Amino acid sequence: MDNKTKKEGQEYSNNIIDSMEATLNKLVSEDDNEHEEAVEEIANFGLSVSKQTIIDYLISTGGPAYKLRIIFNEDKEITSIKPQYHDWGTYWETMETTSKQEEILRDFVLNLYLEETILLSE
């Protein structure tokens, strides 16, 4: 993400969070009208809700550690597979992959039967 987009995004995020704070302040107001207005604002605030399921498939531990972060959408379809790595004292970092590697990861994960065994048991 370029710096201009990051700056604009941060400003937009700050404005949204400020708006949420103002609504929460009205929610605890002793004025019944403000409270009711806040309840309605909260109910109408978001445009949609979607669910994702994240599975971390751990392949190795210790230093270094490696996992696949597999994300499914609400229809239990794989939306992304991200290989992640970390060593002692570091955070998990997502590794870049080629299109061929992405194809291999997808084929491998599909053969794990995660959709059937884990997600369908919910």
Buried (B, 14 or more C-beta within 10 A) or exposed (E): EEEEEEEEEEEEEEEEEEEEEEBEEBBEBEEEEBBEBBEEBBEEEEEEEEEEBEBEBEEEEEEEBBBBBBBBEEEBEBEBBBBBBBEEEEEEEEEEBEEEEBEEBBEEBEEBEBBEEBEEEE
